[in-house]
């Protein structure tokens, strides 16, 4: 992977981590104010999908090293 490609992956990773944190704060606020449980569940599902995408990017950034 070239340096530019790796930089792009790292930038995408940082953006997704920020979006994941934003979802976490939004979910906490929704739970505290007693919002619709269905809306909260949808937000949690989107947050989980972001976590999966973050994990895939981390796999690209950190190469597998067989010891």
C-alpha positions in Angstrom: 0.0 0.0 0.0 1.4 3.4 -1.0 1.9 6.2 1.6 -1.0 8.2 0.1 -3.4 5.2 0.2 -2.4 4.5 3.8 -3.0 8.1 4.7 -6.4 8.0 3.1 -7.3 4.8 5.0 -6.1 6.5 8.3 -8.2 9.6 7.6 -11.3 7.4 6.9 -10.6 5.5 10.1 -10.4 8.7 12.1 -13.6 10.0 10.6 -15.5 6.8 11.3 -14.2 6.7 14.9 -15.5 10.3 15.4 -18.9 9.4 13.9 -19.0 6.3 16.2 -18.4 8.6 19.2 -21.1 11.0 18.0 -23.6 8.1 17.8 -22.6 7.0 21.3 -23.3 10.5 22.7 -26.5 10.8 20.8 -27.7 7.4 22.0 -26.9 8.3 25.6 -28.8 11.6 25.3 -31.8 9.7 23.7 -31.8 7.2 26.5 -31.7 9.9 29.2 -34.6 11.9 27.7 -36.7 8.7 27.2 -37.0 8.8 23.5 -38.6 6.1 21.4 -37.0 2.7 22.0 -37.2 1.8 18.3 -35.3 5.0 17.3 -32.6 4.1 19.9 -32.3 0.6 18.6 -31.9 1.9 15.0 -29.1 4.2 16.2 -27.4 1.3 18.0 -27.6 -0.7 14.8 -25.9 2.1 12.8 -23.3 2.4 15.5 -22.5 -1.3 15.4 -22.2 -1.1 11.6 -19.7 1.7 12.0 -17.7 -0.4 14.4 -17.5 -3.2 11.9 -16.3 -0.7 9.2 -13.7 0.6 11.7 -12.5 -2.9 12.4 -12.0 -3.6 8.6 -10.0 -0.4 8.2 -7.9 -1.3 11.2 -7.1 -4.6 9.5 -5.9 -2.7 6.4 -3.7 -0.4 8.5 -2.2 -3.1 10.7 -0.7 -5.9 8.5 -1.0 -9.5 9.6 2.4 -10.7 10.8 2.8 -14.4 11.1 5.3 -15.2 13.9 
